[in-house]
Amino acid sequence: MKNLNKFILGILAVSLAFVSCEDDDKDPLSVHTNDANKSAYVRALVNQNIYLVEEIPSAMFEATIEVPVDNVASYDLAFSLISSSGEYDTIPLTTITSFPTDISYSYSELAGLLGLTAADIAGGDIFNFIGTSTGKDGKVFVADNFSGNVTAQPAQFNGFTFTVLVDCAPITDVETAGTWSVDMQDSYGDGWNGATLVFSVDGSTEAFTVSTAQGTEASHTKDVPSGALLEIFFTNGDWDSEITFQLYSPDGALYGEYGPSPGKCVN
């Protein structure tokens, strides 16, 4: 009986240890009970993560930088732009040594630091922010030091890698109600290789493409009801340099010609 009790206690101990490890995996910031051993984690509470392209000239990037544990000596924030128009350097933005701290920059300022103007920022562009923290013990932390179940959780407001998206603006320069049509081409003749043209009507989306079977070209139509909010945007595939398309508004007029390598927004 004593041996049986020892066996049962052993199983319980192993089970508790497993649960404890599992909980630690779910909450890596609480792995250590001793605050002195915790990572120098920084939170960035950003005012807004998505802007319409037309809002950028007057929009502000505002954030509160805070720490859950008082073990951070300094925090460096840099940023870059991910864009179909080119590659941009990573630009140091600020160094913070007191927490919490509020920071504020206009997107026109951020564009200027990249050598651009606000008018150069297009739909589909992404402002990519990169943080580095240095603990009071001298240890340096970047995004790679944390697992996805920390950096990917919105509740963590991680300050090490986060983005602000510039979204496409709704189409307002022509009457949108009626039947839109699009003629699509692929210069190589093997379809769009995963790329699509997406119509978003009041938030409901439908994607069109040139399939592998269609090869060189395809045509599609999309009916848009009166009063609906319409956005049309391109999503990348593997060989965008082969892609062109022409979009026609409901009055039959050519709305625009796009490609090769179309940008995200058609308007």
C-alpha positions as CSV (number, residue, x, y, z in Angstrom):
1,M,0.0,0.0,0.0
2,K,2.9,2.4,0.9
3,N,4.5,1.7,-2.5
4,L,1.1,2.3,-4.2
5,N,0.8,5.6,-2.4
6,K,4.3,6.6,-3.4
7,F,3.5,5.7,-7.0
8,I,0.3,7.9,-7.0
9,L,2.2,10.8,-5.4
10,G,4.8,10.5,-8.0
11,I,2.3,10.7,-10.8
12,L,0.7,13.8,-9.2
13,A,4.1,15.5,-8.9
14,V,4.9,14.9,-12.6
15,S,1.4,16.1,-13.6
16,L,1.7,19.3,-11.5
17,A,5.2,19.9,-13.0
18,F,3.8,19.5,-16.5
19,V,0.9,21.9,-15.9
20,S,3.3,24.4,-14.4
21,C,5.5,24.2,-17.4
22,E,2.5,24.5,-19.7
23,D,1.4,27.6,-17.9
24,D,4.8,29.1,-18.1
25,D,4.8,28.5,-21.8
26,K,1.5,30.4,-22.1
27,D,2.8,33.3,-20.0
28,P,6.6,33.6,-20.6
29,L,6.8,36.9,-18.8
30,S,5.9,35.1,-15.5
31,V,8.4,32.2,-15.8
32,H,10.5,33.6,-13.0
33,T,9.0,34.3,-9.6
34,N,11.9,36.6,-8.8
35,D,11.3,40.0,-10.5
36,A,15.1,40.5,-10.8
37,N,15.2,37.6,-13.3
38,K,12.3,38.8,-15.5
39,S,13.0,40.0,-19.0
40,A,13.3,43.7,-19.7
41,Y,9.9,43.7,-21.4
42,V,8.4,46.9,-22.8
43,R,4.8,47.6,-23.8
44,A,3.8,50.1,-26.6
45,L,0.2,51.2,-26.4
46,V,-0.4,52.7,-29.9
47,N,-3.3,55.1,-30.6
48,Q,-4.2,53.5,-34.0
49,N,-2.9,50.7,-36.1
50,I,-4.8,51.3,-39.4
51,Y,-5.2,54.5,-41.4
52,L,-6.8,55.2,-44.8
53,V,-4.2,56.5,-47.2
54,E,-6.0,59.9,-47.4
55,E,-5.7,60.3,-43.7
56,I,-1.9,60.0,-43.6
57,P,-1.0,63.7,-44.3
58,S,-2.8,64.8,-41.1
59,A,-2.5,61.6,-39.0
60,M,-0.4,61.3,-35.9
61,F,1.6,58.3,-34.5
62,E,1.0,58.4,-30.7
63,A,2.0,55.8,-28.2
64,T,2.6,55.3,-24.5
65,I,5.7,53.3,-23.7
66,E,5.5,51.5,-20.4
67,V,7.1,48.6,-18.6
68,P,5.3,45.9,-16.5
69,V,8.4,45.5,-14.2
70,D,10.8,48.2,-13.1
71,N,13.9,46.5,-14.6
72,V,14.3,48.5,-17.9
73,A,17.2,50.9,-18.1
74,S,16.5,52.2,-21.7
75,Y,14.3,51.5,-24.7
76,D,15.3,52.3,-28.3
77,L,12.6,52.7,-31.0
78,A,13.3,52.6,-34.7
79,F,11.1,52.3,-37.8
80,S,11.1,51.6,-41.5
81,L,8.6,51.5,-44.3
82,I,7.5,48.3,-46.1
83,S,6.3,49.4,-49.5
84,S,6.0,48.1,-53.0
85,S,7.6,51.3,-54.2
86,G,11.0,50.4,-52.8
87,E,13.1,49.4,-49.8
88,Y,13.8,51.9,-47.0
89,D,16.5,52.0,-44.3
90,T,15.6,51.5,-40.6
91,I,15.7,54.9,-39.0
92,P,16.4,55.4,-35.2
93,L,13.4,57.4,-33.8
94,T,13.9,57.8,-30.0
95,T,15.6,56.6,-26.8
96,I,13.5,56.4,-23.7
97,T,14.9,56.1,-20.1
98,S,11.9,57.0,-18.0
99,F,8.6,55.0,-18.0
100,P,5.8,55.5,-18.7
101,T,6.5,58.0,-21.5
102,D,4.2,59.4,-24.2
103,I,5.6,59.9,-27.7
104,S,4.1,61.6,-30.7
105,Y,5.1,62.1,-34.3
106,S,3.1,63.1,-37.4
107,Y,3.3,60.6,-40.2
108,S,4.5,63.6,-42.3
109,E,7.5,63.7,-40.0
110,L,8.1,60.0,-40.3
111,A,7.9,60.2,-44.0
112,G,10.4,63.0,-44.0
113,L,12.9,61.0,-42.0
114,L,12.7,58.4,-44.8
115,G,13.3,61.1,-47.4
116,L,9.7,61.0,-48.5
117,T,6.6,63.2,-48.2
118,A,3.2,62.2,-46.9
119,A,2.0,62.2,-50.5
120,D,4.5,59.4,-51.3
121,I,2.8,57.0,-48.8
122,A,0.5,54.7,-50.6
123,G,-2.2,52.2,-49.7
124,G,-0.7,48.9,-48.7
125,D,2.4,50.6,-47.2
126,I,3.3,49.4,-43.7
127,F,5.1,51.5,-41.0
128,N,7.2,48.8,-39.2
129,F,8.4,49.7,-35.7
130,I,11.3,47.9,-34.1
131,G,12.1,48.2,-30.4
132,T,15.2,47.2,-28.3
133,S,15.3,47.2,-24.6
134,T,18.3,47.2,-22.2
135,G,17.7,45.9,-18.7
136,K,19.2,47.4,-15.6
137,D,21.4,44.3,-15.5
138,G,22.8,45.2,-19.0
139,K,21.0,42.5,-20.9
140,V,19.6,43.5,-24.3
141,F,16.2,42.2,-25.6
142,V,14.7,42.3,-29.1
143,A,11.7,40.6,-30.7
144,D,13.5,37.4,-31.3
145,N,13.9,36.9,-27.5
146,F,10.2,36.5,-27.1
147,S,7.9,33.7,-28.4
148,G,4.9,34.3,-30.6
149,N,2.5,33.7,-27.7
150,V,3.8,37.0,-26.3
151,T,4.5,39.2,-29.3
152,A,1.4,38.0,-31.2
153,Q,-1.0,38.7,-28.4
154,P,-2.6,42.1,-28.7
155,A,-3.1,42.2,-24.9
156,Q,0.6,42.3,-24.5
157,F,1.0,45.5,-26.5
158,N,4.6,44.3,-27.3
159,G,7.0,47.2,-28.0
160,F,9.5,45.1,-29.9
161,T,7.9,44.6,-33.3
162,F,4.6,46.2,-34.3
163,T,3.1,47.8,-37.4
164,V,0.8,50.5,-38.6
165,L,-1.0,49.7,-41.9
166,V,-2.0,52.3,-44.5
167,D,-5.2,51.0,-46.0
168,C,-6.9,51.7,-49.3
169,A,-9.4,54.5,-49.4
170,P,-13.0,53.8,-50.7
171,I,-13.7,54.7,-54.3
172,T,-15.5,58.1,-54.4
173,D,-14.4,59.7,-57.6
174,V,-17.0,57.9,-59.8
175,E,-20.4,56.4,-59.3
176,T,-19.8,53.0,-57.9
177,A,-23.3,51.5,-58.2
178,G,-23.7,49.1,-61.1
179,T,-21.5,46.5,-62.8
180,W,-17.7,46.8,-62.6
181,S,-15.6,44.7,-65.0
182,V,-12.0,43.8,-65.1
183,D,-9.8,42.3,-67.9
184,M,-6.7,40.5,-66.5
185,Q,-3.6,39.3,-68.2
186,D,-0.6,37.2,-67.4
187,S,2.4,37.7,-69.7
188,Y,4.0,34.3,-69.0
189,G,0.7,32.4,-69.5
190,D,0.6,30.4,-66.2
191,G,-2.0,32.4,-64.4
192,W,-1.6,34.9,-61.5
193,N,0.3,32.5,-59.2
194,G,-1.7,33.3,-56.1
195,A,-2.3,37.0,-56.8
196,T,-5.9,38.3,-56.7
197,L,-7.9,41.4,-57.3
198,V,-10.3,41.9,-54.4
199,F,-13.6,43.8,-54.4
200,S,-14.7,44.8,-50.9
201,V,-18.4,45.9,-50.9
202,D,-19.4,47.1,-47.4
203,G,-16.7,44.9,-46.0
204,S,-17.8,41.7,-47.8
205,T,-15.0,40.6,-50.1
206,E,-14.8,38.6,-53.4
207,A,-11.4,37.8,-55.0
208,F,-10.8,37.4,-58.7
209,T,-7.7,35.9,-60.5
210,V,-6.4,34.3,-63.7
211,S,-6.3,30.6,-62.9
212,T,-3.5,28.3,-64.1
213,A,-6.1,26.7,-66.4
214,Q,-7.0,30.1,-67.9
215,G,-3.3,30.8,-68.3
216,T,-2.9,34.1,-70.2
217,E,-6.1,36.0,-69.5
218,A,-9.5,36.2,-67.8
219,S,-12.4,38.7,-67.4
220,H,-14.7,39.2,-64.5
221,T,-17.6,41.4,-63.4
222,K,-18.8,42.5,-60.0
223,D,-22.2,44.1,-59.2
224,V,-22.1,46.9,-56.6
225,P,-25.5,48.0,-55.1
226,S,-26.4,51.6,-54.7
227,G,-25.0,53.3,-51.6
228,A,-22.4,50.6,-50.9
229,L,-18.9,51.4,-49.8
230,L,-16.5,50.0,-52.4
231,E,-12.8,49.3,-52.1
232,I,-10.7,47.5,-54.7
233,F,-7.3,46.2,-53.9
234,F,-4.6,43.9,-55.3
235,T,-3.0,41.1,-53.2
236,N,0.5,39.9,-54.2
237,G,1.4,36.5,-55.7
238,D,4.6,34.9,-56.7
239,W,5.2,36.6,-60.0
240,D,3.6,40.0,-59.9
241,S,5.9,41.3,-62.7
242,E,3.8,39.2,-65.2
243,I,0.5,40.8,-64.1
244,T,-1.5,43.5,-65.7
245,F,-5.2,44.4,-65.6
246,Q,-7.7,47.0,-66.7
247,L,-10.6,48.1,-64.6
248,Y,-13.9,49.5,-66.0
249,S,-16.4,51.5,-64.0
250,P,-20.2,50.9,-64.3
251,D,-20.5,53.6,-67.0
252,G,-18.2,51.6,-69.2
253,A,-15.3,54.0,-68.9
254,L,-11.8,52.8,-68.3
255,Y,-11.1,53.5,-64.6
256,G,-7.5,52.6,-64.7
257,E,-4.7,50.4,-66.1
258,Y,-2.4,48.6,-63.6
259,G,0.8,46.6,-63.6
260,P,3.2,45.0,-64.2
261,S,3.7,44.6,-60.4
262,P,0.5,46.5,-59.4
263,G,0.4,48.4,-56.2
264,K,-2.1,47.4,-53.6
265,C,-4.7,50.1,-54.1
266,V,-6.4,50.8,-57.5
267,N,-7.5,54.3,-56.6
